[in-house]
Amino acid sequence: MSNSAEKFLDDVINEPFSFGSMIENIRKTNYEYLTFKGFASWLGISEKDLELIENNSKNLSEKEVKNFAKLLEDSEKFFLKTWQETQK
């Protein structure tokens, strides 16, 4: 992701763009009809794990990140890149 795109996203979501903020934004915009618990269930994880992911406090495997992209019908490449950047 370019620096200008990242800055734009930082400004829009009012926090640094990260894998966790991306997941939270997807949950709040694309799946607003689901409760927090329902979204966690949709991803096949616990509410606590979702909270940790959104706070960038949970270590995820590449396989888990790919699975989230598949479940959320999004770009695996983008999810992996965002996840990798968050790991730095």
N, C-alpha and C positions, 0 to 999 in steps of 0.2 A: 504494500500500500504506500502511496506517495505521502510525503510529509504534509502536503496541503490537504489531502483527503483525510488524513488522520487528525489534523488540527480542526477541520470542519466538523468531523464526528465528535471530537472532544467538546467543541462548543455546543453542538446540538444536544448531547446527552449530559452536559455539565459535569463531566468527569473524564479522566483519561480513557481512551478507547482501549479495551482489553477483551480477552475471550469472555470473561465473566460479564462485563457490561454488554457485550453483544448478545449473550444468551438472555440476560435480563430484558434487553430491549426487544428481542424477538418475542419473549413471553408476554410482555406488556402490549405489544402492537399487533402481532399476528395471531396470538392465542389468548386475547383478552377475555374470551368467553370461558376459559378454563380458570379454575382456582389455582393458587400456588400448588396445592396438593395434587390437583388434577394434572397440572403441567409436569410435575415431578414424576407422577405415575406414568404419564405419556412417554417420558424419557426412560422409564424403567429404573428410576433411582428414588431414594428417600428424599423427604423434604429437607432434612439436614444436609444431605449431599448437594442438593440444588442450592441451598443457601451458601454453602462453602464454595461451590463453583462460581456463583454470581459475585462472591467476594474475592475471587481469585485465590482462595485458600485451600483448594483441593487439588492434589496432583492427579492428573488424568493421563491415561495412556493414549497413544495414537489411535488405537482401536476404538476407544470410547469416543474420541473426538469424531472419527469417521462415522461412527454409529449415530451420533447426534445429528450430523449433517444429513445423513440418510433419512432419519426419522423426521427431521424438520424440512425435508425436501429442499435443501440448500446446497451450495457448492462445497464439496469436500475439500477442494484445493484452498478455498477462502477460509474455511474453518481451520484447516491445518496451519495455514500461514498465520492467522490471527492467534491461534493457540501457541505456536512456536515463538511469536513475538512477545507474548505475555510471559513466556518462560524465562526470558532473558533478564 
